[in-house]
């Protein structure tokens, strides 16, 4: 690739665990490359689910569910390029809904030892190389790329796929660490051997990468030291923050709406339950009608679901809605956005360096933010350092912080202004895309 090629002129292959969806789910890649012609963007993902996007020109899917059949019948293909009508109008295609086998995998993974076994089995299945098919080689040959953009995941097999693709096409590599997949702090002791091998593979990619991006200031401090190179901050960009964002909120201090939208993984469901219980108790004591609305596609266990229902009118569980519809709900009927992280040490390992894309979505709304979670987790630390949110740094302080939110109206305007300021200074579309554009000219 020409070292001076502009991002908008480059053919870019973007890898991801899940398919692209413009309305719902994580759309960070779509936002980062929104200034590129869609015909120059190619997506390669590892999931049985179907995409729903108009943001890229071509899509290749590797479906690991087909590995057993591939072993029994070698001519069977686990990877293929999707026809445009499959991702432009996916609901007309069978298989759009989440595969039940994936749901079973998630359920079994809740047990740490079962999860360890399944994860090892999954990595071994990919290590067999059943995905190195003629269909993938043909896709890479017919669609030569200049740059591979790889958001590094916890799965070693994805790094193996990237390493193999680099041999096939000789493109430049740009890495983006969105979670801590490198340090030993992110895994329990019985995973250290796996992490040792995975680090060697990642270091190989880091040496080959023309640029390495990281998602949080805390991750940058850690990774600059362990990778022995300068990394660059990159987050989901914010188009703009409306001038009137946040104003007019909290007008009815006796019936405030707290809202959370996102996954319920990493123990977030338990923290949301504590918040719902705090709201219930506050309402009972003060005769108020505050409530927490949760929008998520993730199922709850019967025990947790029963506990949420026990919170009564203080909590409302809602089905996930498209991104555009959610933004309308936040603008019109939300007073406080909730950001939860678990205090459980095993869950903290997974999130301690992460920076949730939800935060930039929250900033864009200009609404008041209530963060509940450990102060040394990257996302919570960032919000507190920039005074962008009310923060409950431990479970006992949830009720105390709720009191401040409801009664401490003098602090509301200051925190909302800080949200706007941080959004524009560090996460504006212009700033973020400039950082990414610079990587293509180096």
Secondary structure, DSSP 4 states (H G I P E B T S, - for coil): --TT--GGGS-EEEEESS--BSSSS--HHHHHTTTS-GGGEEEEE--SSPPB-SS-SEEEEE-GGGHHHHHH-TT--SEEEPPHHHHHSGGGSTT-SPPHHHHHHHHHTTSHHHHHHHHHHHHHHHHTTTT--HHHHHHHHHS--SEEEEEE-S-HHHHHHHHHHHHHH--EEEEEE-S--SSGGGS-GGGHHHHHHHHHHHHHHHHH-SEEEESSHHHHHHHHHHHTS--EE----B----TTTTTTTT--TTS-EEEEES--TTTHHHHHHHHHHHHHHHHHHHT---EEEEEESS---HHHHHHHHHTGGGEEEEE---HHHHHHHHHHH-SEEEEE----HHHHHHHTT---HHHHHHHHHT-EEEEES-TTSHHHHHHHHTT-SEEE-STTHHHHHHHHHHH-HHHHHHHHHHHHHHHHHHSBHHHHHHHHHHHHH-
